[in-house]
Amino acid sequence: MKRLGLIVNPVAGLGGRVGLKGSDGEEIQRRALELGAVSESPERAGRALEMLMPLRVQLEILTPPGKMGEDVVAPSGLEARVIGSIRPGGTTADDTITAAREMQRLGVDLLLFAGGDGTARDIFAAVGLDLPVLGIPAGVKIHSAVFATSAATAGELAASYLRGDVSALREAEVMDVDEEAFRRGVLSAQLYGYLRIPFRRALVQGVKAASGPGEEAVQRAIAAEIVDGMEDDCLYILGPGTTTRAIASRLGLEKTLLGVDVARGGEIIAADVGESQLLELVRGARAKIVVTPIGGQGFIFGRGNQQISPQVIRQVGKENTIVVSTPEKINSLGGQPLLVDTGDQGVDEMLCGYVRVVTGYAEQILYRVSCFGAT
């Protein structure tokens, strides 16, 4: 029998679609729930477990009670052993740390966790480099390199490791940002340590990389290309990032650096919006989405821009999605495809294929977009 530890952070990702840029802290979690947020981590953990079904006869899963794991494993058909306890009414970082240490004591072969960078920090605090772990991406800000590219690939890689098909372990960075500064538009990332993860290049994401200091001129050229093609009666949903901010600057407007803004007719008509506002704005309107890949990772949807949800993307359409990127950012991918991980397999598959990427003024390339929901 192989032993797999599973920890689910039930509040991971709560703030994403409602535009809160994180889920750390009880106050933010309360606000997110008031705005109608729904945690996606249980569903994503369940999707990872589906990939482990071929091992069900030889696999025992150790998991905390209730929403930290038991509720996810129960309907899967996999064998579960519930360990420890959690406080009624909510979970804390201490619950994650305690569960991880108990799993280490009980000798799990791999610890699989669903959450974001904050959860990765808790796992690092608990086990450090002493236990192989792997993250199921379920947070808002996922800068760390300890996560698989999607829930499905997390399950696929975990299964390969437990079967012995993948034996390589890699020390991967645990990164996190100051959420309060993040909400003020200041990105301050810090390295907290390393975790050992099973490694297969195509199945794990890289650490998020910042834009280089020499990219401003190229961003201005990209902005000029986009602005010259703008139509007055069309909504432009501008995703986060310095490249999209350059587009607003070209219009003489100030953009929310780390949020999603909507422009029309040369004006910002809605700033720092969430999913519900976007759905209202695009209903019955002509709209386009402008996004830029995350440096070092290549994600265009599903990391840091969850406000542009599958429902929004479906309404606007793939044909009305504009990808902008500096050549430096594309080159940093080393030939790896752009990625999507929206949480909706149908939308991910719709976005797959080749997309035009604006890389300068009157300059475009065709680049492949890949999703991992159908592995």
N, C-alpha and C positions, 0 to 999 in steps of 0.2 A: 504493500500500500504506500502511496505517496500522500504526504500531508501538505495541504495548501491553506495558508492563512488568508482570510478575507476580512478587510475592514472597510466599511462604507461610511463616509462623512455625510450624514443626511442633509446638511445645510450647504454643502459645497455647490457653488454656482448660482445660489439664490439671487444674487444681485445683478447677474448678467443681463437678462432680457429687460429688466426694468431700469437699466442704466445706472446702477449704483457702483459699478466698477470693482466689485469685490463682495465678499460675504463674511469678512472677519468681524467678530464682535456681536453681542446680543442686540444692540441697538440697530445696527445695520440689518441684521436678520429680521428684526421686528418690522422695520420699515419696508423691507423687501416683501414680506408676507402681506402687509397692508396694501401694497401696490399690486398684489395678485401673483407674486412669484411662486413658482413651483419647482421644487428640487428635481434635477434630472439625474442625480447620482445613483439612485436605486435602479432606474431603468438602464443606465449605462453599465452598471455592475452586472445586471441580469444579462445584458447582451454579451459581456465578456464570458459569463458562465456558460452560455450556449456553445461557445467554442470549445469548452472543456468536456462536453457530453461524451465524446468518444472514450474518455478516460474514466467514466463514472464507476466502473467495476473496481478499479484500482486506486480510487481517489477518495480521501477523507478531507472534508473542509472544516477547519476550525474557525469559528466566527463569533463575535459578540452577540448578545441577544437583541431582539427587536429590530429597529430600523438601522442599526449599525451593521447588520449582516444577516441575521436569522430570517428576517422577512423577505430578503432577496433570494436566499438559498432555498427556502421552503418550497416554492412553486417550481423549482428548476428540475427536480427529480434527482439531484445530487445528494450524497450522504453528508450530513452536517453534524458537527459536535459543537454545541453552544458552550462558550466559556465566559466566565466573569459575569459582571453585572454593570448596568448603566443607571444613572440617576433618573427618576421619573421626570417627565416633562421636557427634557432637553439633554443634549450631549455637549461635552467639552473637549478641549485638547487633551486634558488629563485622561479622559476615557480612551482616546486613541493611543496615547503613550502607554497606558496600563495594559491595554489589549495587545499591543505589539510586543511588549516585554514578556507577557505570558506566552504568546505564540513562540517567541524565541526560546523560552524555557522548555516548552513542550516539543521543540525540535521540528518545526515546520520546514519543508524543503524550499518553500517560496512564500513570500508575503505579498499578496495582491491588495492594493488599496485604491479606492475610488474617491477622488477629491481634487484639490488644486495645490498651489504652491504652499499654502498654509498647512495642509495635511501632510505634504512631503516634509515640511520642517518638523512636524510632530513625530513622524516616523523616524527621521534622522536622529532626533533627540532620544528616541527610545532604543534604537538598535545600531545606529552608526553604520560601520562597514561590516558588522558581524553576521549579517543575514541577507541573502539575496531578496530583493524586493522589485516590484514593478508597479507603476502607477497607471490607473485607468483615468484618462483625462475627463474631469467633471467640474472643474472650477472655472472661474471667470478669467483670471490671470494665470497663465500656465507658462512661466518663463523657464522653469526647470527642465533639465534633460533626462529626468527619471521616468518620463511618461511614454507610453506607446502612442502611436499616431492617432488611434481611435480606440473605442471600447472593444470592437471586434478584433483588432490587431493585438490588443492587450491579452485577450483570451487565447488568440492563436499563438502568441509568443510564449505565454505561460504554459500552454499545452506542449509546445515543442521542447521547452526547457525540462518539464517534468518527465517527458518521454526520453530525454537524453539526446534529442536531435540537435539541440542548441546547448552547447556547454560553455561558451565564452561568457564571461562576466566582465562588465566594464564599470569603472567608477564614473558616475555621472553627477553633474552639478545639481545641487539644491539651491535654487534662487528664490527670492521673494522681494516684493516691493513694499514700500511704506504706503498703505492704502489711503491714509489721510492726505498725504502729499499727492498721491495718484489722482484723487478726486479734485484736487486743485490744479491739475494739469501738469504736475511735476513727476517725472518718472525717475525714481531713485531705487535702483535694484541693488541687492546685496547678496553675496555668496555666503551661504551658511554652512556648507560642507558638501560631502559626497555620499551617495548611496551606491551599492553594487547592484547592477541590473543585468538580466540576460540581454544579450546584444545581438540584434540582426539589423543592419543598417536601414533597410527599407521599412522596418516596423517600429522604430523608435524616433522620437523627434529630437532635434538639436536644442541647445540652449538658445534663448532669444538673443539676437545680436542687435546692437544699436546702429543707427545710420552713421556712416562715416562723415568726418568733418568736411570733406571735399565734395559732397553730393549736392550742395545747395544750388549750384548753377544748373545742374541737370534737372533738379526738381522744378526750377523756374521754367525751364524749357518744356517739361512735361505739362506744367500748369498752363502755359501759353497755348499748347496744342489742345488741351481740354476746353479751355475757355473760348477759344476761337470757334469751336464746334458746338457750343451750348445754344439751346433753343429757349426762347423766352417763356414759352408755355409749358415747359417740362420741369418736373421736380428732379433735383439732383441730391441723392442721399450720399453724403460724404462720410466715409468711414474714418476711424482714427488713424493718426500717423502724420509724420512731417511732410510726406509727399502730398497727401490730400490737403494738408494745411496750406501748402504752397498754392493750391488752386484757389482757395478762399482769399489768400493774400493777393493773388492776381486780380481778383474781383474787387479788391479794396475792402475786404471783409475780415473779421476776426473769427477764427474757427476754434471750437473746443478741441484741443490737441488730442485728448484721450477719450473723447466721446463721439457721438454720431450727430451730425447737423444736417439740416435740409435747406437747400438754396433753390430759389426760383426768381427769374427776372432780375438777376444781379443782387439779390438780397438774401440774407439768412432769415427764413421764415419760421424756423424752429431749431432751437439749440439744445444739445445734450439730451436727445430724445430717447425714449424707451420703445419697446416693441409696440405697445398699444397705440402710442402716438403715431408711429410710422404706419401702422395699418389704417388708421383713420385718414392720414394724409394721402396715401396711395390709392385709396378706394375710389375708383372711377377716374383716376388722374393718369396722365402720362408721366412716367417716372423712370429714372435710371439710377443705378447703384454704382458708386465709384469707390473702389477698395484698393489697398496696396498690400503686398505680402508681408508677413512678419519676417524680419531679417533673421537668417540662420535657421528658420523653420520652414518657411514657404507657405504657411496657412493664409488663405484669403478669406475664409469664413470659418467660424467656430472657435476662434481664439481672440478674446478681447473685443469682439464686435458682435456679441450674441444678441444685441438689440436688433440687428438685421437678421431676424429669425427665419426659419424655413418658410413660415407663412408669408413673410414679407418678400422673400426671394421668389416664391412661387407666383405671387401676384405681379411682381415687376417683370420676371422672366429672365432666363439666362441671356437672351439676345440683347437685353438692356443692362447688362452688367459690364462695367468698364474696369479693367485691371490696369493700374499704373505702377511702374517700378523703375528705379534706376538700374542701369546695366550692372552696376556693382552688386546690387542686392540679388539680381538673377544669377550672376556669376558665382556668388557665394554659395549657391545651392549645389554646385558641382555636378550639374546635370540631373539632379533629383527633381521630380515634378513639383508643381504647386499642389497644395493639399486643401481639402475641404472636410470638415467634421461638424456639420450643423446639428447632429443628433437626429436627423430625419434621413433614413437611408434613401428614400425616393428622391429627395431633393439633392442629396450628395451625388447620386447616380446621374441626375439631370445635369449637374454642373461638370461632370467628368468629360474628358475629351480635350480638344485643343481650344485655346482662347487667345485672342489678340491682346498683347500687352503693350501699352504705350510706354516707350522708353526714352522719348525725347520729342523735339518738335518735328512733326512729319516723319517720326520714326516709330515703327512697330515691329514686334516679332510675334510669331506663333509659338506658344508654349503649352506643354501638356499639363492638364489638371487631373489629379488622381484622387479617388476616394477609396476608403478601405472598408466600407460598410458591407460590401458584398463578397468578402473573402470566403 
